[in-house]
């Protein structure tokens, strides 16, 4: 009997598979993606992660074959590609999906994620951007036209990146907060922004400085209700490219200032 088809009790003992445990893990992932994920606050991000799981070999295992050994292999495979915090979140999602299947869909399997060691959580980030860093980053994020060759050599192509970063620095909002901010929740008279949902599940009102108000007043309105109509992945990739450009601009300036050639500048 193939190891992918054997039913596992989580303790290293195998038994004859039932009809339910013969189903592929893919079936549970797809059902969860359709029936459960849309009900969650982070549905877009969760859906993206489940679709990644569907492309992994793990999705081809029978439910009864999802042993701790299989999960350890998946964990180690992910750790070769992503940071520990990301691998941990993937495993936590798998654990939640299997627990849901056990409790709500009466799938009679143990949860193998419970039997393995999860990667460490990512440490909290409290660092604020330094003024000099902000100067170079905003310069790199300034919207620029294409060159004669049709490429964006310096600057960003997305007009929302720079004002979004400026607003984030000014208000200390999280990315998920300012990307979900809608115009109806901005009170120009009271100079506040209301956030119905934050990371801890509670709402809060953020006071807006004069600079934050200037940023909002300069923004164009679109058919989208959001203040910054940018997808999370688009913002993330654009921001990372902007950081790379900021570093390149800083180095180029340092070369000229010190009279160095590119190969002479060591970090």
N, C-alpha and C positions, 0 to 999 in steps of 0.2 A: 504493500500500500504506500503511495507517495506521501511524503511528509507534509505536503501542502493540503492533503485531504484528511489528515488525522485530527481528531478532536482532542484538545489539550485542556487539562484542569488547572493550569497555572502552577502546578507543583512538580512537573516533570513526568506526570502519568498521562498516558494516552488511552482513549477509549474509542469505540466505534462511533463514527459521525452520525448525527441526526440530520434530517432534511434541512433544518434551519442552519446548522453549523456548516453545511456544505456550501451555503451561499458565499459568494465572494465578498470580501470587505468592500469592494467597489459598490455593491448594492446598497450597503448601509451609508456610505459616503454620499452617494447620489440622492438617496432619500432624505438624508439630513440636510443637504444643500437646498433641496426644494421645499421641504416642509418646516424646517426649524430655523435655518440661517436667516431668512428674511425677517424673522421676528426679533432679531437681535440688533442692538444699537450699532455694533460694528459689523454690520452685514456685508459691506463691500470688502473689507479687509479679510473677514472670515471666509467669504466666498472665494477670494483669490487663493487663500491658503489651502482650502479643500480641493480646488481644481489642481493645485500643485500635487497634492496627495494622490489624486486620481491618475496622475502621470507617473507616479512612483511604482516600483515593483510591489510595494506593500499592498496596493489596491487589488492585486491579483491573487492574494492569499485567501484561502477559505477561512471563514470566521473561526472555525474550530482549530485552525492551525496558527492563529495569532498568539504565539507563545512568548514568554519573556526573552527567550533567545532571539526570536525574530525582531522584537522591539529593540533589543540591545544593538542588533546589526543595523537597524534603521537609524537609531540614535547616532552610532559611530559614523555611519555613512553621511548623515546630515552635518555632523561636526567637522567633516572634511571640507564642507562647502560653505557653511554659514557660521555665524558667531554662536557661542553657547546660549545666549539669551533667546535667539531665534529658534534654535533647536528645541529648547525647553518649551517655548510657546507652541511649537508644532506638536510636541508630545502631550502637552496639556489639552490641546484641542482634540487629539485622538482619544485621550482618556475621557473627555466630556462626551464625545460622540458615542463611544462604546457604552458608557454609563447610561446615556439616554436610550440606546437600543435595548439595554437590559431592563430598564425600569418602565419604559413606555411602550416598547414593541415586543417585550417578553422574549428577547433573544437570550437563550440559556448558555451564555459563555462567561468565563471569568474575564477580568480586565487585566491584561498582561502589563500595562503601563504601571500599575500599582506595584509590580514586583521588580521594577528596575530603578536604578539611580538616575535622577534627572540632572541635566547640566545645571550649573549654578545660574542664579538669576543675574541679569545685568545690573550693575550698580546704578544708583540714582544719579542723575545729572543735574548739578546745581551751578555749573560754571556759566557766567555771563560773558557775552562777547566783549572784548576790549575795544575801546574807541578806535585805535589804529587799525585793528582787524576789521571793524565795521566799515571804515573808510574804503579799504581795498575791496571788501566784499560787495558793497553797494556800487562801486565803480564797475566791478565785473558783471553785476546784474542789470546794469542800465540797458534798456532796450536800444538796439542798434540796427540799422538797415543792413541788408546783405552787401557783400563786396561785389566787385565786377564779376568774380568767378561764381557768384551765387551762394557763397558760404557766409556764415556768421563768424567772423574771425575773432572779434572782441565784443563782449557783451552778450545779452540774452535775446532770444527771439520772442519769449513770452512776456507781454507787457505787465502781467500781474505779479511777477516774481519779486521785483524790487520793492514795490509798495507793500506787498505782503510781509516781506522780511522787515522792512522799516516799522510796520505796524506791530509785528511780533516783538521786536526789540523794545519798542516804546511801551507796550502794554504788558509784556511778559506772559502773553497768552501761549498756550500750547498749540502745536500745529493743528491738532484735531479741532481745537476751539475756534481759531480764526478762520479755518477753511469751511467751517459749518456756520459761521456767523451770517445772519440774514439782515437785510436792510430794515425790516420791520422791528428788529430788536435793538436798533441803534436809535438812541434818544438824543437828538442834536441839541435840544434845549437844556436837558439835564446833563449833557456831556457824559453819557454812560452807554455801555454795551451790555445787554442782558444775554447770558448764556444759559439756555434751558437745561442743557445736559453737559456735565463736565466729566472728567475721568473717574472721579469718585461717585458718580451717579447723582450728584446734587446740582442744583442751579446756583448761579451767582451773578452779581452785577459788578462789572468792571468800570471804574472811573476812567475817563479819557482825558489825557493831557491836551494842551493846545496843539502840540505837534501831531498827536494821534488824530485830532479833529481835522487838521490841515490835510493829512494823508487821505482821510475818508472823503473830504469835500472835493478833492482833486480827482477822485476815481470816477470813471464813466459808469453809467447804469446800463445793464444788459437785461435781456429777458429772463435771465437766471435770477432768482431771489437772493442768491448769496452775494456777499460783499466781494469776495474773491472767488470767482467761478473757475477754480482750478481743481483738477482731480488730485488726490493724495499722491499717487505714483508720479504724475506729471510734475508736481511741485518738488517731490523728493529728488527726482533725476535732474531737474533743472537747477535745484539748489546745489547738488553735489558738483555739477559741471561748473557752476558759478564759483564754488570754493576752489576748484582746480584752477580756474582762470585767475582768481584773486592771488593765489600763490605764484602763478606765472608772472603776473603783473608786478608783484612785489620784488621778485627775483630780478626781473628785467630792469627795474628801477635801481636796485642795488648794484647791478652790473655797471650801469652808467655812472652811478655816484662814486663807486670805488675804482672805476677804470678797469674793471675786470672783464675777461672773456667768460662766456657761459661755462666752459669747462673748468674755470678757476674757482668758481663759487661753490663752496662746500657747506652743507647744512649739518 
